[in-house]
């Protein structure tokens, strides 16, 4: 089959690779009909996530048709259309029983590797380095899905791929980001990053009761789409974000702040230059420009939610601000399985516009081009969907 493979830093290529096979009775094989490029895939492309190996198949946002099943998968049948969550969860361990699926104890065969870096291991993740299991991803014609009796959700008749594809990751991620803000009716929520997760977080924050959402970015097409979703916007290249947020909230600051950017944040001034230099020489793994700003901007006693991916270690973390001002930080890889059915119902009810973020639909063969325009923000690219 054809698959989009990581071949080194800034190098992805379509390769012919062996078809996946059933290797466990709880497996399924999915013939992929739609898959997508995620912002966190760019961290792999840019070489900031360790333990990638040449030839690894990328992609953790995918859906398709069941074409083979292991003998213990009783809730699916051949021919079902399914969306596959990006975290792989066994459904039986302590954390799965607590609905903390992205920290499943049993799905990462390389847990020892993650434990050395993070203390404990998260769940396995499709197409996201050997640190999270070395699983083949979904930017391919077929994928093996472990624990298929736990993860995939069947797509109702009459719903298009584009309506439901983002249940695999970014829609639940935007929802959980907003849920972690403990939003009350009338709250003001500030969101850094108007990429796909940030745009879904805007919609989610309003659905959860926010009165105002302030979205922060620098790309006109992203800010324009955020305004279409009823957010107020700030271009961080044109204003001081901290001062603007104070003015917009009567000096108090937003009730909640969401960092939907993560480890490769951009910024202005000497502190941003400091972070880029330290990351370039590997003295700091992540650039926490947005995270610092979100923590400093949030009102006293407020909530800071971090859906943006961080991989390692950061410098100049303002712990004094966090402690002295009673801030609450909530974060984590998304527990996608927890949200699949509720969010599917919201899509069916019209609560979410899941298709507005799609700017490019390309054949799988053009995945390298898709990565290029997505990374470099060319052709007003916000979200790329690939069709095997």
Secondary structure, DSSP 4 states (H G I P E B T S, - for coil): -EEEEEEETTEEEEEE-PPP---STT-EEEEEEEEEE-TTHHHHHTT-STT--TTEEP-SEEEEEEEEE-TT--S--TT-EEEE-SEE--SSSHHHHTT-GGG-SSS-TTHHHHHHHHSS---EEBTS-GGGT-B--SSBSEEEETTTTTS-EEPPTT--HHHHGGGGTHHHHHHHHHHTTT--TT-EEEEE--SHHHHHHHHHHHHTT-SEEEEEES-HHHHHHHHHTT-EEEETTTS-HHHHHHHHTTTS--SEEEE-S-TB----HHHHHHHHHHHHTTS-SSB-HHHHHHHHHSPTT-EEEE-S---S--SS--HHHHHHTT-EEEE-S--HHHHHHHHHHHHHTT----STT--EEEEGGGHHHHHHHHHTT-TT---EEEE-
